[in-house]
Structure formats: C-alpha cells, structure tokens
C-alpha cells in the first residue's frame, strides 16, 4: 500500500493523538510514537514544521491562545520520541527485546 493509500488512517490516528493530548474525549491507543516513527528517520526540522502547521490549523479554527499553547506544548514534548530515528547511529533497541 502506498503512503497516499495509508493517509486516511494516518490522519485518523493523528486526530486521536491530538484529541488525547488536548484532554479527550478520545484516547490514542496505537503503537508508541517512538516505535511508529523510528524507521522513518524524521529529522527535528520536519517535526518543527508539523508543529508549525498544527499551530496554523489551531489558529484557523479559532482555538484560544491558552488552549493552543497547551496543545502545542504537549505536542512538542514528544519531539525526541518522534525524531529518535534520525540521530546518527540510532538503533531501535526495542525491536530486539
């Protein structure tokens, strides 16, 4: 299956994840973020752009600044997990245990 074919499912999981970060009503129960993203080798700069796009989306929908800041802070707290595979020499040890 191509990435484009997986996009609806990926968008759904991202929606669940962000809703969970924002306090519900949905809970994200898929793979741990580090495991799901490790082999993608996502660099920090790409994570930062996704963070900026999330901010623009929250602005578009008129989310108040306080709540926007809370969601972006929670999202940013996962940066090291999502970008772990991009570190030089990174090995996904969880795969071997």
N, C-alpha and C positions, 0 to 999 in steps of 0.2 A: 504494500500500500504506500502511496506517495505521501509526502508531507501534507499536500493540499487535501488529500483524502482523509487525513487524520485531524485536520484543522477544527472541524466542529467539536470533536471530543476534547481536543486540547483547550478550546475556548470554554467549554463547559467546565473542565477541571479548574481552569484559571478562575472562572467565575465563582466556583465553590470555594476555592482557596481564599480569594479576596473577601468573599462574604464571611468566611470563617474568621479571618483577621479582623474584620470590622465588627465582630461580635454576633454574627448569626444573621439569619436564622438557620443557615446551612453549615454543615461541618465537612471539611476536607478529610477524606479517608483514603486517598490514593497512596502511591509509593512516597517514601520520604523524598524530600526535594533534592538532597544531595545525590541519592541513588538515581533519581529520574533524570538529572541533568549532567551527571559526571561525564559520561561519554560524549556529550555534546561539546565539551570544552568551551563553554560560554565565557568570553573574557569580561572583566569588570566593566569595560566601556559599553558593552552591549546591555548588560544589566542596567547600567545607568540610563541608557536610552529608554528601556522599557519602563523604568521608574518615572522618567520624564513624561512618557506617553500616558502612564496611569494618572499622573498629576493633571495633564491636559484633559483627560477624559473626565476626571472628577470636577474640573472647572466647567467643562461643557455642560455637565448635568447639575451645576449649581450647588455642589456639596459645600457646606460651610467650611471656612478655613480651619477651625478646630478639628473637625472630623476628618478633613482632608489630611491635615498634619498627622493625625493619629494613624490613619491608614498607611500613609507614605512611610512613617517611622517603622511601623510593623513590617511593611514590605521590605524596606531597606535592611532590616535586621536579619534577613535571610540571604543577603548578598554573598557571604562567604560560603554558604552551603551550595548555592546555585552556581557559583563560579569556581568551585574547588577543582574541577577537572582541568581548568585552564592553567593551573600553576605548573611551572616547569618540573618535570619528573613525577607528577602526581600519579598515584596508584590508588585504585579503589579497593582498599583492603577489605571492605565489607563483602565484596564479591567472593573472597576466598574463605570467609568464615561462615 
